[in-house]
Amino acid sequence: MSQDQEHQSAEEMLARVKGRNMAIAWSLVGFVVLVFVVTIVRMGPDILVRPL
């Protein structure tokens, strides 16, 4: 294997790792949004009525 092929495969591996990391990051963001929305929905409209 030449040095050029090693460099190319390292770049491909880095691209796959970055892609996987982005997928994990977006999954975590989606989960946080889902938990937030479920929390707000379960609290219901009474969340806006607060005693002064």
C-alpha positions in Angstrom: 0.0 0.0 0.0 1.4 3.3 -1.0 1.5 6.4 1.2 -1.1 8.1 -1.1 -3.5 5.2 -0.6 -3.0 5.4 3.2 -3.7 9.1 3.2 -6.8 8.6 1.1 -8.2 5.9 3.4 -7.4 8.0 6.4 -9.4 10.8 4.9 -12.3 8.5 4.1 -12.2 7.2 7.7 -12.2 10.7 9.1 -15.2 11.6 6.9 -17.1 8.5 8.1 -16.3 9.4 11.8 -17.5 13.0 11.3 -20.7 11.8 9.6 -21.4 9.4 12.5 -20.7 12.1 15.1 -23.1 14.4 13.3 -25.8 11.7 13.3 -25.3 11.2 17.0 -25.4 14.9 17.7 -28.6 15.4 15.8 -30.2 12.4 17.6 -29.3 13.9 20.9 -30.8 17.3 19.9 -34.0 15.5 18.7 -34.2 13.7 22.0 -33.8 16.9 24.1 -36.5 18.6 22.0 -38.8 15.6 22.4 -38.4 15.6 26.2 -39.0 19.3 26.3 -42.2 19.1 24.2 -43.5 16.1 26.2 -42.8 18.0 29.5 -44.7 21.1 28.3 -47.6 19.0 27.0 -47.9 17.1 30.2 -48.0 20.3 32.2 -50.8 21.5 30.1 -52.2 25.0 29.7 -51.9 25.6 33.4 -48.2 26.3 33.0 -49.1 29.8 31.8 -51.3 30.5 34.9 -49.1 31.5 37.7 -50.0 33.1 41.0 -48.6 36.6 41.4 
